[in-house]
Amino acid sequence: MPHRFLPILPFALALALGTPASAQETGPGLAGPYLAARTAIIDGNHRAAAIYFENALAADPGNPMLIGNAMFVNAALGQWGRASDIADMLPEGDQTQEIVYLVRMVQGLGAGDLVGARAAIEAGQGAGPFIDDLALGWIYLGEGDMRRATETFEAAAVEGGLADMAHVHLALARAAVGDFEGADAILSGQEFGPVAQSERTVRAHAEILVQLDRRADALALLDRFTSSVPDPALLSLQAEIEALETTPPYSFITTPQEGLAEVFYTIARALGAEGASSTRSLLYTRAAHGIDPGHTEALLYAGRLLFESGQYSLAADAFAEVPPGDPQYIEAQLGRGEAYLEDDRGTAAVSTLRELAGAYGTFATVQASLGDALRRTDQCDAAIEAYTAALDLVDITQSRYWVLYFTRGICHEQMGDDVASEADFRQALVLNPEQPQVLNNLGYSLVERRRNLDEALGMIERAVALRPDSGYIVDSLGWVFYRLGRFEEAVAPMERAIELLPNDPIVNDHLGDVYWMVGRQREARFQWERALSFDPTEEDADRIRRKLDIGLDRVLEEEGGVGEGQ
């Protein structure tokens, strides 16, 4: 499918590779901001790029490449008004006209100008082949010509691999004009065969079933989906449908403008699912929100794309735009908290998630996310309370909840409660017996406490078989051999762990200890020196320096252990 969405790609490449001919001619007034902007756009930092490109434009106002770049990054930020103003600076016939067409189409559709959008598409100045095909279907619906709209969607469905998408839009168009039976026929798979389910299609279908007085079917549909994907918005919809006394008006997509926004969102998700350019996905999902400010799912997806590209501050800003009371609010706040954590803003993350738990504390995902934030900010006592609250809200016999026991067990371990930690790890294994992280952590903790070493070895060997390329797990295998006094057997897994994690201070330290015990003392000292170069904790660093001064044997004697490591 990627070849269907060519218009933006050449321009996106120009952003990273192009250099305006006038950069050297204009001197540092242009060169500095341009080079800074170029670096920012390669890094994906659209906010910084927008500032730098506009500074460059101030130095060289008529430069087409700078105009195109500034327009592009403003669109990527969802600042379509500013992008449109910049678009007006670009000369007609310039090679970057494709992005101009997109900007003008989004601005026009946001203002409800279906006539202008149709004229642009017919003139070959739309947003791209398949987007234009689906968009025309909604434009014809807006003109009151449902027959032609249907023909347009059906014609789009003929395109190889795109039938499912076009059929979904036909179903949504039918629902928008009140043909709920026809919409259900498509979404239930009766008319064209099975339709891929997503949060959007499930929500739309559930609302359609309610309109058909089939609330039980709507609830069953939602239950099937949320049993494997506990989406907070769909869980809220379930509760709303269960509490209904009368049938509310259908509200999923009711206008051509909303349908057109859904077109851009659909394409953005399709590109993302195929691993295509995240830049194009971001542009299209920003376009969806620009056309329909109520399309908060588009904001959510923009936040996810920014998060995945490492733009955590911008991701948090996108998530924060979803207003309280919106069906996507809970998920947006969860994303915002995660973005803050990745941006090293732990206090903001905990504050955001505590506030969310105060309003939506009956959602297990909210309590679990709060627990994760507290754990990652070294507040394990409070994290244990949050994880316990989450466990109290779920069916703890379901295997997917192993992770709650596992993370709570990590906190118990960090708090020094080995009994509670082991109990949680073992319960996680009851729910997911072959989970390599749990096998490794429980095995490693038993090794460190010198308990059940044979059982620990068995667990870690199973973990290595499941994850042979995990340096930490392979390190654990070497370390349990070390603890058992089987030093020669420890060498191979420890050397493999170093291949996988060459810059980890603990793994280097462990390999040094193993080398020392097999008589390879020069190599041991080399590994300890390497471990010191990788910023170990101060406590570990002091111990490594002591080993370098007097040797491992003397250190172990001082600590009261013979033939044992840390």
TORTI-682406 format. One line per field, with one value per residue (C-alpha): residue in three letters; x, y, z. Coordinates in Angstrom, 2 decimals. Layout:
REM residues N
code: ALA:...
c1: X:...
c2: Y:...
c3: Z:...
REM end
This chain:
REM residues 566
code: MET:PRO:HIS:ARG:PHE:LEU:PRO:ILE:LEU:PRO:PHE:ALA:LEU:ALA:LEU:ALA:LEU:GLY:THR:PRO:ALA:SER:ALA:GLN:GLU:THR:GLY:PRO:GLY:LEU:ALA:GLY:PRO:TYR:LEU:ALA:ALA:ARG:THR:ALA:ILE:ILE:ASP:GLY:ASN:HIS:ARG:ALA:ALA:ALA:ILE:TYR:PHE:GLU:ASN:ALA:LEU:ALA:ALA:ASP:PRO:GLY:ASN:PRO:MET:LEU:ILE:GLY:ASN:ALA:MET:PHE:VAL:ASN:ALA:ALA:LEU:GLY:GLN:TRP:GLY:ARG:ALA:SER:ASP:ILE:ALA:ASP:MET:LEU:PRO:GLU:GLY:ASP:GLN:THR:GLN:GLU:ILE:VAL:TYR:LEU:VAL:ARG:MET:VAL:GLN:GLY:LEU:GLY:ALA:GLY:ASP:LEU:VAL:GLY:ALA:ARG:ALA:ALA:ILE:GLU:ALA:GLY:GLN:GLY:ALA:GLY:PRO:PHE:ILE:ASP:ASP:LEU:ALA:LEU:GLY:TRP:ILE:TYR:LEU:GLY:GLU:GLY:ASP:MET:ARG:ARG:ALA:THR:GLU:THR:PHE:GLU:ALA:ALA:ALA:VAL:GLU:GLY:GLY:LEU:ALA:ASP:MET:ALA:HIS:VAL:HIS:LEU:ALA:LEU:ALA:ARG:ALA:ALA:VAL:GLY:ASP:PHE:GLU:GLY:ALA:ASP:ALA:ILE:LEU:SER:GLY:GLN:GLU:PHE:GLY:PRO:VAL:ALA:GLN:SER:GLU:ARG:THR:VAL:ARG:ALA:HIS:ALA:GLU:ILE:LEU:VAL:GLN:LEU:ASP:ARG:ARG:ALA:ASP:ALA:LEU:ALA:LEU:LEU:ASP:ARG:PHE:THR:SER:SER:VAL:PRO:ASP:PRO:ALA:LEU:LEU:SER:LEU:GLN:ALA:GLU:ILE:GLU:ALA:LEU:GLU:THR:THR:PRO:PRO:TYR:SER:PHE:ILE:THR:THR:PRO:GLN:GLU:GLY:LEU:ALA:GLU:VAL:PHE:TYR:THR:ILE:ALA:ARG:ALA:LEU:GLY:ALA:GLU:GLY:ALA:SER:SER:THR:ARG:SER:LEU:LEU:TYR:THR:ARG:ALA:ALA:HIS:GLY:ILE:ASP:PRO:GLY:HIS:THR:GLU:ALA:LEU:LEU:TYR:ALA:GLY:ARG:LEU:LEU:PHE:GLU:SER:GLY:GLN:TYR:SER:LEU:ALA:ALA:ASP:ALA:PHE:ALA:GLU:VAL:PRO:PRO:GLY:ASP:PRO:GLN:TYR:ILE:GLU:ALA:GLN:LEU:GLY:ARG:GLY:GLU:ALA:TYR:LEU:GLU:ASP:ASP:ARG:GLY:THR:ALA:ALA:VAL:SER:THR:LEU:ARG:GLU:LEU:ALA:GLY:ALA:TYR:GLY:THR:PHE:ALA:THR:VAL:GLN:ALA:SER:LEU:GLY:ASP:ALA:LEU:ARG:ARG:THR:ASP:GLN:CYS:ASP:ALA:ALA:ILE:GLU:ALA:TYR:THR:ALA:ALA:LEU:ASP:LEU:VAL:ASP:ILE:THR:GLN:SER:ARG:TYR:TRP:VAL:LEU:TYR:PHE:THR:ARG:GLY:ILE:CYS:HIS:GLU:GLN:MET:GLY:ASP:ASP:VAL:ALA:SER:GLU:ALA:ASP:PHE:ARG:GLN:ALA:LEU:VAL:LEU:ASN:PRO:GLU:GLN:PRO:GLN:VAL:LEU:ASN:ASN:LEU:GLY:TYR:SER:LEU:VAL:GLU:ARG:ARG:ARG:ASN:LEU:ASP:GLU:ALA:LEU:GLY:MET:ILE:GLU:ARG:ALA:VAL:ALA:LEU:ARG:PRO:ASP:SER:GLY:TYR:ILE:VAL:ASP:SER:LEU:GLY:TRP:VAL:PHE:TYR:ARG:LEU:GLY:ARG:PHE:GLU:GLU:ALA:VAL:ALA:PRO:MET:GLU:ARG:ALA:ILE:GLU:LEU:LEU:PRO:ASN:ASP:PRO:ILE:VAL:ASN:ASP:HIS:LEU:GLY:ASP:VAL:TYR:TRP:MET:VAL:GLY:ARG:GLN:ARG:GLU:ALA:ARG:PHE:GLN:TRP:GLU:ARG:ALA:LEU:SER:PHE:ASP:PRO:THR:GLU:GLU:ASP:ALA:ASP:ARG:ILE:ARG:ARG:LYS:LEU:ASP:ILE:GLY:LEU:ASP:ARG:VAL:LEU:GLU:GLU:GLU:GLY:GLY:VAL:GLY:GLU:GLY:GLN
c1: 0.00:2.76:2.96:-0.57:0.59:3.47:2.86:4.36:7.38:9.68:9.08:9.80:13.13:13.89:13.43:16.28:18.58:17.99:20.16:19.02:21.32:21.32:22.50:26.15:25.37:23.32:25.89:25.38:22.03:20.55:23.08:22.88:19.09:18.89:21.48:19.83:16.45:17.86:19.25:15.94:13.88:16.22:15.81:12.04:11.85:9.15:8.71:12.37:12.42:9.45:11.24:14.51:12.90:10.94:14.17:15.76:12.79:13.30:16.81:15.69:11.91:11.56:13.43:11.03:12.72:12.58:8.94:8.16:10.02:8.41:4.99:5.67:6.80:3.88:1.51:3.26:2.58:-1.10:-0.71:-2.65:-3.49:0.15:1.01:-1.65:-0.23:3.22:1.78:0.65:4.33:5.20:5.32:2.94:4.53:7.13:8.10:6.74:3.18:2.03:2.29:0.51:-2.40:-2.62:-2.50:-5.15:-7.39:-7.22:-7.93:-10.85:-12.39:-11.95:-14.06:-16.65:-15.78:-16.79:-17.18:-13.59:-12.33:-14.13:-12.78:-9.24:-9.50:-10.91:-8.05:-5.48:-4.68:-5.98:-4.14:-3.35:-5.06:-6.74:-7.46:-9.09:-11.20:-12.60:-12.94:-15.06:-17.44:-18.07:-18.28:-20.99:-22.83:-22.60:-24.16:-27.07:-26.09:-25.88:-26.04:-22.89:-21.23:-21.89:-20.52:-17.40:-16.74:-17.40:-15.04:-12.35:-12.85:-11.75:-8.19:-6.07:-5.68:-7.85:-11.30:-11.69:-11.00:-13.41:-16.14:-15.82:-16.27:-19.32:-20.75:-20.05:-21.65:-24.76:-24.99:-24.56:-27.73:-29.66:-29.26:-28.24:-29.31:-27.05:-24.18:-24.58:-24.59:-21.10:-19.60:-20.96:-19.34:-22.61:-22.28:-18.59:-17.08:-15.24:-14.11:-10.93:-11.85:-10.30:-11.36:-13.02:-14.97:-16.09:-17.28:-19.17:-20.74:-21.82:-23.53:-25.22:-26.51:-27.97:-29.87:-31.29:-32.48:-29.90:-28.21:-27.38:-25.54:-23.72:-22.62:-21.52:-19.47:-17.78:-17.16:-15.46:-13.12:-12.36:-11.76:-8.50:-7.98:-9.24:-9.65:-10.85:-13.03:-14.83:-15.20:-16.85:-19.12:-20.12:-21.12:-23.08:-25.00:-25.78:-27.22:-29.35:-33.07:-33.82:-32.02:-29.76:-29.16:-26.40:-23.27:-20.19:-19.94:-22.92:-21.54:-19.42:-16.80:-16.44:-16.31:-13.58:-11.54:-11.97:-10.53:-7.27:-7.21:-7.83:-4.93:-2.67:-3.36:-2.90:0.50:1.49:0.41:2.56:5.63:5.58:6.87:5.84:6.13:3.33:1.26:1.71:0.72:-2.45:-3.54:-2.89:-5.02:-7.86:-7.87:-7.49:-10.61:-12.61:-11.40:-13.70:-11.69:-9.72:-8.68:-6.50:-4.88:-4.25:-2.59:-0.48:0.72:1.62:3.54:5.48:6.17:7.48:9.82:11.22:9.50:8.18:7.47:5.46:3.68:2.66:1.34:-0.76:-2.20:-2.96:-5.20:-7.81:-10.41:-11.85:-15.05:-13.96:-14.10:-10.35:-9.47:-8.32:-6.08:-4.70:-3.78:-2.15:-0.09:0.73:2.03:4.19:5.55:6.49:8.31:10.32:11.05:12.56:9.65:8.74:7.02:4.72:3.98:3.00:0.92:-0.94:-1.68:-2.64:-5.17:-6.47:-6.76:-8.70:-11.36:-11.16:-9.81:-12.14:-10.16:-7.44:-5.32:-5.25:-4.13:-1.55:-0.12:0.07:1.90:4.38:5.05:5.56:7.87:9.95:10.31:11.48:8.23:7.72:5.64:2.98:3.39:2.51:-0.76:-1.60:-0.79:-2.89:-5.78:-5.45:-5.48:-8.60:-10.38:-9.63:-10.25:-6.92:-7.34:-6.74:-3.21:-2.68:-2.57:0.73:2.39:0.68:2.04:5.44:5.75:4.41:6.95:9.75:8.60:8.44:11.99:13.21:11.53:13.42:10.38:11.73:8.80:6.18:8.36:8.79:5.06:4.21:6.77:5.46:1.87:2.95:4.36:1.08:-0.64:2.16:4.47:6.88:7.29:11.07:11.25:9.56:11.63:14.78:13.87:12.71:15.68:18.10:16.56:16.84:20.49:21.18:19.59:21.43:18.12:16.95:19.90:19.07:15.50:16.90:19.23:16.31:14.27:17.07:17.91:14.26:14.43:17.57:15.96:13.03:15.17:18.65:19.51:18.67:21.95:20.48:18.99:22.19:24.11:21.82:22.69:26.40:25.86:23.92:26.77:29.12:27.02:26.99:30.79:30.69:33.10:34.25:30.63:30.00:32.56:30.66:27.33:29.14:31.15:27.95:26.28:29.15:28.60:24.96:25.54:29.11:28.62:26.73:28.74:27.17:27.75:31.38:31.85:30.34:32.60:35.59:34.62:34.20:37.58:39.23:37.80:39.15:42.63:42.40:43.30:44.68:41.45:39.46:41.15:40.51:36.76:36.61:38.30:35.72:32.92:34.17:34.14:30.37:29.16:28.18:26.45:28.78:28.44:29.35:32.19:33.71:33.61:35.16:38.00:38.57:38.83:41.35:43.38:43.49:41.85:38.51:39.64:40.56:37.33:35.30:37.21:36.47:32.80:32.72:32.13:34.41:34.01:30.92:30.32:28.34
c2: 0.00:2.65:3.48:4.84:7.73:9.24:13.01:13.76:11.45:13.42:16.53:14.74:13.61:17.15:18.27:16.12:16.44:19.75:22.83:26.18:27.55:30.91:29.57:30.37:33.51:35.00:34.22:33.33:35.11:32.22:29.43:29.19:28.90:26.64:24.18:24.15:23.55:20.79:19.03:19.44:17.99:15.00:14.43:14.76:17.82:19.69:22.44:23.47:23.05:25.41:28.12:27.73:27.62:30.78:32.46:31.34:32.74:36.08:36.09:34.96:35.58:34.38:31.07:28.35:25.52:27.42:28.27:24.63:23.41:25.97:25.06:21.35:21.51:23.76:21.22:18.44:20.44:20.75:24.50:24.52:28.21:29.19:26.56:28.09:31.59:30.32:28.42:31.73:32.76:29.89:30.70:28.80:25.83:25.25:21.58:21.60:22.31:18.89:20.01:23.24:21.22:19.27:22.40:24.18:21.12:20.76:24.45:24.34:21.20:22.57:25.51:23.18:24.09:20.88:22.67:23.89:20.45:18.76:21.31:20.80:17.01:17.23:19.58:17.08:19.25:16.99:15.13:11.95:9.21:7.05:9.87:11.76:8.73:8.29:12.02:12.29:9.71:11.91:15.05:13.45:12.48:16.12:17.11:14.77:12.23:8.98:6.89:8.50:8.35:4.60:4.12:6.05:3.97:0.74:1.82:2.58:-0.88:-2.44:-1.24:-4.20:-4.51:-1.46:-2.99:-3.28:0.41:1.54:-0.78:0.62:4.14:3.03:1.60:4.85:6.85:4.66:5.19:8.94:9.03:6.73:3.44:1.49:-1.88:-1.33:-0.21:-3.27:-5.54:-4.32:-4.14:-7.56:-9.06:-10.09:-7.97:-8.01:-10.52:-9.99:-6.48:-5.95:-4.75:-1.71:0.55:2.84:0.16:-1.52:1.78:2.67:-0.79:-0.77:2.60:1.34:-1.76:0.47:2.37:-0.98:-1.75:-4.52:-3.42:-6.97:-7.49:-4.18:-5.19:-8.62:-7.01:-4.67:-7.46:-9.62:-6.77:-5.46:-8.93:-8.95:-5.18:-3.36:-0.03:2.58:4.38:1.18:0.16:3.52:2.98:-0.41:1.23:3.92:1.38:-0.73:2.37:3.51:3.98:5.42:5.24:8.29:9.82:8.24:10.37:8.55:10.26:12.31:14.92:14.85:16.94:14.31:11.62:13.47:13.74:10.00:9.48:11.14:9.29:5.96:6.53:7.65:4.42:2.32:3.88:3.36:-0.28:-0.90:0.65:3.44:6.95:8.14:11.68:11.07:9.32:12.33:14.76:12.85:12.37:16.08:16.76:14.69:16.81:20.01:19.15:17.94:19.31:16.79:13.89:13.32:9.84:11.66:13.67:10.45:8.88:11.99:11.65:8.01:8.77:11.55:9.28:6.52:8.98:10.09:13.51:13.06:16.71:17.14:13.84:15.04:18.26:16.31:14.05:17.07:18.54:15.79:17.44:15.97:14.04:12.91:9.12:9.21:11.28:8.38:6.90:10.35:10.98:7.57:8.46:11.85:10.26:7.82:10.67:12.63:9.60:9.15:12.88:12.58:14.50:11.97:14.43:15.58:11.98:10.98:14.14:13.52:9.89:10.58:13.12:10.61:7.91:10.33:10.66:7.21:4.99:2.12:1.48:-1.10:0.34:3.70:2.17:0.01:3.00:4.99:2.06:2.00:5.73:5.46:2.46:4.23:7.26:5.11:5.36:1.63:1.78:3.85:1.79:-1.39:0.23:1.15:-2.32:-3.87:-1.57:-2.66:-6.35:-5.76:-4.56:-7.45:-11.16:-12.36:-15.79:-14.26:-14.88:-11.31:-10.01:-11.75:-8.38:-6.79:-9.47:-9.20:-5.42:-5.49:-8.23:-5.97:-3.28:-5.69:-6.76:-3.17:-2.57:-5.54:-7.78:-10.98:-13.11:-10.92:-10.51:-14.25:-14.82:-12.30:-13.71:-17.23:-16.10:-14.41:-17.78:-19.50:-17.17:-17.30:-20.25:-19.58:-15.83:-15.29:-12.04:-13.61:-16.79:-14.69:-12.31:-15.01:-17.20:-14.32:-13.27:-16.82:-16.84:-13.57:-14.95:-18.26:-20.15:-23.06:-22.68:-25.77:-24.49:-21.06:-22.62:-24.45:-21.26:-19.25:-21.98:-21.94:-18.15:-18.33:-20.90:-18.51:-15.36:-16.41:-12.87:-11.14:-10.05:-9.70:-13.18:-14.75:-12.87:-14.44:-17.91:-17.21:-15.75:-18.74:-21.01:-18.69:-18.88:-22.68:-22.67:-23.99:-21.33:-22.96:-23.37:-19.70:-18.43:-19.08:-17.49:-14.53:-13.92:-14.20:-11.66:-9.23:-9.61:-8.67:-5.91:-4.68:-1.41:-2.65:-2.14:-5.07:-7.57:-6.45:-6.71:-10.21:-11.39:-10.03:-12.11:-15.24:-14.72:-14.28:-17.55:-19.50:-18.00:-15.40:-12.53:-10.10:-10.36:-10.00:-6.70:-5.51:-6.23:-4.46:-1.41:-1.49:-1.77:1.39:3.26:2.61:4.57:1.86:2.88:4.37:1.30:-1.02:1.28:1.20:-2.59:-2.84:-0.52:-2.69:-5.77:-3.98:-3.06:-6.39:-9.00:-10.78:-13.46:-10.89:-8.96:-12.13:-12.91:-9.42:-9.96:-13.35:-15.35:-17.84:-18.63:-16.45:-13.18:-10.10
c3: 0.00:0.59:-3.14:-2.92:-0.73:-2.68:-2.61:0.79:0.56:-1.77:0.25:3.53:2.09:1.01:4.59:5.78:2.79:1.09:1.48:0.17:-2.48:-0.74:2.63:2.01:0.06:2.89:5.57:9.22:9.41:7.43:7.81:11.60:11.91:8.86:10.12:13.56:11.92:9.73:12.81:14.64:11.79:11.44:15.19:14.81:17.07:15.17:17.76:17.61:13.83:13.44:15.42:13.53:10.09:10.82:11.96:8.71:6.79:8.49:7.02:3.56:3.19:-0.40:-0.15:-1.42:0.47:3.76:3.11:2.43:5.49:7.80:6.42:6.90:10.52:11.48:9.94:11.87:15.03:14.10:13.55:10.29:10.38:10.53:7.90:5.64:6.10:5.14:2.17:0.71:0.44:-1.92:-5.65:-7.92:-9.64:-6.96:-6.47:-2.91:-4.06:-2.76:0.86:-0.08:-1.47:1.80:3.95:1.88:1.84:5.62:6.12:3.71:5.17:8.68:7.58:6.01:2.40:0.63:-2.70:-2.62:-1.57:-4.46:-6.92:-5.60:-5.91:-9.43:-10.38:-9.09:-6.08:-3.32:-0.58:-2.52:-4.57:-1.96:0.47:-2.37:-3.35:0.15:0.63:-2.53:-1.07:1.96:-0.18:-2.34:0.85:1.94:-1.39:-0.66:-3.32:-1.34:-4.52:-5.89:-2.48:-2.35:-5.85:-4.89:-1.78:-3.68:-6.46:-3.86:-2.40:-5.69:-5.04:-3.94:-0.17:0.56:0.44:4.21:4.71:2.02:3.27:6.78:5.42:3.48:6.70:8.55:5.72:5.88:9.63:9.17:7.03:9.36:7.51:10.60:9.17:6.16:8.38:10.61:7.56:6.68:10.18:11.14:8.04:6.40:3.27:2.33:4.75:8.06:8.93:10.96:14.44:16.04:18.88:16.29:14.41:17.63:19.09:15.91:15.63:19.29:18.85:15.68:17.49:20.20:17.51:16.34:19.91:20.19:23.38:24.44:21.16:21.63:25.12:23.91:21.13:23.58:26.07:23.44:22.54:26.04:27.44:25.48:25.10:28.23:26.43:28.99:26.42:25.45:29.10:29.72:26.71:28.13:31.39:29.54:27.47:30.54:32.26:29.30:29.88:26.43:23.10:22.62:19.17:17.12:17.52:16.22:12.80:11.71:9.29:6.12:7.89:10.62:7.94:6.08:9.28:9.71:6.22:7.20:10.51:8.79:6.39:9.25:11.13:7.99:7.37:10.99:10.93:7.86:9.44:6.86:7.48:10.92:9.55:7.07:9.72:11.97:9.22:8.41:12.02:12.65:9.56:11.02:14.17:12.15:10.15:13.16:16.52:18.19:16.78:19.97:18.87:16.31:19.11:20.97:17.95:17.36:20.94:20.39:17.21:18.93:21.89:19.63:17.93:21.28:21.31:24.83:25.60:22.38:23.08:26.54:25.01:22.49:25.19:27.37:24.63:25.15:27.41:30.63:30.02:26.56:25.96:25.28:28.35:30.52:27.86:27.04:30.66:30.89:27.82:29.27:32.46:30.48:28.35:31.47:32.85:29.65:29.67:33.18:34.70:37.34:39.68:36.87:35.93:39.45:39.90:36.63:37.45:41.08:39.86:37.33:40.00:42.16:39.45:37.83:40.58:39.68:36.49:37.06:34.26:36.05:39.34:37.58:35.70:38.92:40.48:37.61:37.93:41.69:41.26:38.64:40.91:43.85:45.82:46.20:49.39:47.61:44.44:46.35:47.44:43.83:42.51:45.27:44.37:40.74:41.71:43.81:40.65:38.30:37.94:39.29:37.67:34.21:32.97:31.71:35.29:35.98:35.36:38.38:40.68:39.04:39.38:42.93:43.67:42.40:44.82:47.74:46.86:46.77:50.14:51.57:52.03:50.51:51.66:49.99:46.91:46.45:46.97:44.24:41.81:42.39:41.84:38.60:37.52:38.40:35.93:33.31:34.00:31.14:31.56:31.18:33.16:36.15:35.94:35.79:38.61:40.97:40.12:40.57:43.89:45.18:44.10:45.91:49.09:48.70:48.74:46.60:44.27:42.21:41.69:40.83:38.26:36.64:36.44:34.89:32.40:31.28:31.01:28.86:26.59:26.12:25.71:24.60:23.46:26.73:28.28:31.76:31.71:30.35:33.05:35.66:34.37:34.71:38.14:39.50:38.31:40.18:43.33:43.07:42.88:39.30:38.10:34.85:33.77:34.56:32.04:28.77:29.77:31.35:28.18:26.15:28.49:27.83:24.08:24.59:27.17:26.68:28.56:31.61:34.85:36.71:33.90:33.52:37.28:37.30:34.48:36.41:39.45:37.33:35.66:39.06:40.30:37.32:37.70:34.94:37.25:34.68:32.68:35.90:36.68:33.11:33.51:36.86:35.35:32.53:35.07:36.82:33.49:33.07:36.13:38.64:41.85:44.44:46.66:43.78:42.71:46.20:46.23:42.75:43.79:46.84:44.61:42.42:45.51:47.34:45.08:45.26:47.70:50.37:49.79:50.29:53.48:54.78:54.00:55.65:52.45:50.78:47.09:46.84:45.03:45.80
REM end
